[in-house]
Amino acid sequence: MENASITTDVSRPVNAHDDEDDNGDDDKEAEMETAPPSDEPETKAQLSPTPTQRPWFVLPAIVLSQFAGTALWFAGNAVLDDLVDEWGLPESSLGVMTSSVQLGFIAGTLAFALYSVADRFLPTKVFLTCAVLGSAFNAIIPFLGWNVDETDNDNDANESSSSSSSSSSNLLLTGLIVLRFATGFFLAGIYPVGMKVAADHYQSGLGVALGWLVGALALGSSFPFLLRQIPQPWQALLWETSLIALLGGLTVGFIVPNGPYRKAGTKKFEPRALWTLFQNAPFRSAAFAYWGHMWELYAFWTWCPVVWEAYLEEERDNHNNDVPDFWSESMVTFFVIAIGAVGCVLGGYASARY
């Protein structure tokens, strides 16, 4: 009977003209307790996490994974001298190989944007998949020349060794271009998608997070040149960067949760949207400025070791032995690229303030 009386009391409709505030409050509380769950989607305010709700490790994990994944970017450049010596590649290989990575990245970003990959699928899983594939293509490079020494020995006794060696070098260069293009393609699922993973966790303060992430890109790009300081075969350096990138992908794929602000999308790509975007003057200015900045930045990063190596050779030709061995072209390139991480982080904090 007691339970029945409670049920009867709860189901009683609230009287809007009830003069007794206490009874009205009791009725409202009972109504809230028995109200069925709403079918309406949760609002953004309901999904807004407080600082205590966002796991503390999310941003550090994404930053470290971004650093690990982008180590693939200049891994080929760091070992190019060895490839030229062992595979007999032409001097123009630097520009061709670097361009293949960049073109692969452009093709990847366009494909990911056209098919809304990071919106149709969980961005953490996209990051993981691309880290695995990018690492694999990078790790395959040493196997391209597994029979180079054997071929060279056979050609020593052959009068046509020059033409045969040239043909072999062209094949190796073609294979290298394909693998570096593929690596660049899947870098499009690491760098931009990593920022997407972070953005899904932030309603405000995203500028600071992006500052750390872009800084991780700079530091990751420089890392192969630091590994170059370790006395080891060039094949080991490529496998090390692949392993590091793989660990970064596993971290995002299995440890970092998807953010509460993620909006899944299935809309088809509309070409007219590009025209609409570029009608926006601030967006147009930012897009062209970023394009120009990336053009000069990556050109500078690419030629930095070449210029410094030429400087060191000139100093040695002039019998100047005052330059310490520590300041090799790879070490200088590491510092030149890595110092950009400091500016990125400071810029992120400045964006939050100004």
N, C-alpha and C positions, 0 to 999 in steps of 0.2 A: 504493500500500500504506500509505503514511503516513496518507493521508486516511481510509482504511478503518479503520486502527487507532484513529484518533481517534474515529470514529463509534462503534465498538464500545465504546470506553471510556466515552463519554458516555452511551450507552444502557444501561449496566450499572446495575441498580437499587441504590439506596443501602442498605448493610447497617446496620441500626440498631445492631447489636452490634459494629461495627467498632471495635477498640481503637486504631487509628491515627488520631489527630485530623487529621493532614494529609490523609490520603486521604479522610476524611469531608468535609472542607471543600472539597476539589477536586470531589468528586462533587456536592455541593450547588450549587456555582457553575456546574458544567456543566448541572445540571438546570434552574437558573434561566435559563440562556442559551437552552436548547432548549424551555422550557415555552411552550405556545401561549398567545396572549392570552386573558385572561379575558373572558367575556361579561357578568360582573356589572357593574352601573353603578358609576361612580367614587364613592367616598365623599366627604363634605364635606371631610374632612381632606386628601384628595388634591387637591381643587379649591382649597384655601385658598391665596390668593396672598400672597406676602410683599410688603412695601412696594416692593421692587425690581421685582416682577412687575406691579404695577398701574401703568399708564402715568401719568407725573407730571401730564399735562395733563388727565386725566379730570375731576377735581373742578373746576378752574378753568373748563374748557369747559362743564360742565353749569351752573355758577353763572352764567356770562355769558349762556348761552342762556336760562336761567330769567329772568334780568333782562330780556333782550330780549323774550321772549314775553309777560311780564306787563306790559310797557309798553302793551299793548292795553287793559288793564283800565279805566284812567281817561282814556283818550284822548278819549272823547266828552265827559267832564266838563270837560276842559281847554278845549274850544272851544264850550261850551254858550252862553256869552254871545253869541258871533257867530251861532250858530244861531237864538237868540231874536230877535236884531236883524234878520237877513236873511230868515229864514223866517217871522217873526211867530209863533213858538211861544209857548204860554202859560207863565206863570211856574212852573206846576206841573211843567214838563218835567224839571226836575232830579231830583225824586223818582221820576217815572215811568221815566226813562231809566236811572237807577242801579239801580232795582229790576229792570228788564228784564235787565240784565247779570247780576245776582246770581241771578235765577230761571233764566236760561240756564245758569249755572255749576252750580246745583243739579241741574237736569235732566240736564246732561252727566255729572256725577259719578254720579248714579243709574244712568244708562244704561250707563256704562262699568263700573260695579260689577256690575250685573245680568248683563251679557254677558261679564264677565271679559275685557274688551278687552285690557288690558295684560298679561294672562297668556296669552291665546290667540295674540297677535301680538307681534312684537318691539317692546318699549317704545320703542326709539329711532325706529323707523319710525312708531309711533303719534304720538310727539312731533312728528316732521317733518310728518306729514299734518295734524295739528291746527294747527300753526303756519302752514302754507300756507293752510288754509281760514279760520282766524281772521283772518289778515292780509288775505285777499281781502274778507271781509265788512266789515272796518273801512275798507278803501280804497274801497269802493263808496259810502260815505256821501255824499261830496261830489257824486256824480252824481245824487243824489235831487233836488237843487235846481238842476239845470243850466238850467232855463227859468223860474226864479223871477222874475228881473229882467224878462224879456219879458212874463210874465203880469201883473206889477205895472204895467207901462206900459200894457197893454191895459185894465186895470181902472181906471186913473185917469180915463178918459173914460166910465166906466160907472157909472150910479147905484147899481147893485147890487154895487159893488166890495167893500163890507164883508162881505156874505155869501159872495161868491166867494173873498175872501181867507181867510175863516175855514175854508171847505171845503178850500182848498189847504193851509192850515196843518195841518189835521187829517190830511190824507193824508200830508204830510211827516212828521208826528209818528208816524203809524202805521208808515211805512217805517223811520223811525229806530229805533223800538222793536223791530221785527223784526230789523233788522241788528245791533243791540246784543245782543239775545237770542241770536242765532246766534254772535256773537263770544264771549259768555259760555259758551255750550255748548262751544265748542272750546277755551276756556281750561281746561276740565276735562281736556283731553288734554295740557296744557302744565305746569301747576303740580303736580297730584298725580302725573302720569306722570313728570315730571322727578325727583321724589323717588324714584319706583320705579326709574328708571335708576340713580340714585346708590346706592340700597340694594342693587342687584344687584352692586355692586363692593365692598361692605363686609361683613365678617363681624363686625368690632368697630370701634368708633370712629365709628359711624354718627351719633351725636348731634352731633358736631362738624360733620359734613358737612351734616346737616339744618339746623343753625344757620345755615350759610352760605346754604343754599338758601332758607330762609324770609326771611333778610335780603335776598336778591336779589329776592324778591317785593315787599318793602316799597320797595326802591330802584326797581324797575321800575315800580311803581304811581305813584311820585312823578315819574318822569321826564318825562311829558308836560307837567307844570306847569313844569318847567325849560325845556323847549323853547318854552314859551309866552313866555319872555323874549326870544326871537329875533324881531325884526321881520319877520314873514312872514304870508302868508295862512293862514287856519285850515285850508284844504284841504291845504296843504303839511305842516302838523303831523300830520294824520292819515296822510298817505302816508309820512311819515318813520317814524312808529311802526310802520306795516305793514312797511316795508322792514327795520327793525331786527328785528322779530319773525320775519320770513322768514329773515334771516341766522342767527338763533338756531336755528331749526328745521333749517336746512341743516347747521349745525355738529354738532348732536346726531345727525342722520340719517346723515351721511357721515364724521364724524371720530371721534365717541365710540363705542367698541366696546360691545357688550352684555357685562354683567358675568358673572363665573364663578359667582355665586350665584343666578342667575336660575333660577326653577322654572316651567316651562311648565305650565299647567293647562287642562284641558278640562271640568272638572266643571260641572254645571248649577247654577244658583243655587237655594239651598234657603231659602225664607222662614223656616223654623224656626230657621235659624242666627242670625237677628237677635235672636230671643227669647233664644237661648242666650247670645249676646254680652252682652245687657243684663242678664243674671243675674249677670254678673261686676261686682262693686261698683266696683273701681278703673277698669274700662273705662267704666262708666256715669257715674261722676263726671267722668272726663276728657272724655267726649263732650259732656255737658251744659255743662261749664265752657268748652269750646272753642266750642260753639254760642253761648253768651252773650257770650263775648269777641268773636267775629266780628261779632255783632249790633251791639254798641256801637262797635267799632273802625271798621267801615265806615260807620256812621252819622256818626261824628265826622269821618272823612276826607272824606265827601261834603259836609258842611256847613261845613267849615273855610274854604274860599274865600268862601262866602256871608257868614259871620259877619265875617270880616276885611274884606271889601269894605264891609259896612255900617259897620264901625268907621271905616274910612278916609273914607267919605262924611260921617259925623258930624263927624270932625275937620275936614274941609274946610268944612263948613257953619259950624263955629265959628271959621273963619278961622285955623286952626292949620296953618301951612305947615312945621312942624318935622319932619313925617314924611317921610323920604327916599323918593324914587320907587323906590329899590331894593326897599323892603319892600312890594311890591305883593301882592295877594291870591294870585297864582299862585306867587310866590317863597316866601311864608310857608308856603303849603300844601306846596310841595316839601320844605322843611326839616322841617315837622311830620311828614310821612309818612316821609321818608328817614331821620330819626333813629332810627326803629324798627329799621333794619337793624343798627345798632350793638348794640342790646339783644339782637337775635336771635343774632348771632355770639357775644357774650359768654355768652348762655344756653346755646349749644351747647357751648362749652368748659366751662361750669360743670356741665353734665349729665355730661360725661366724668369730672369729678373727684368730684362728689358723688352 
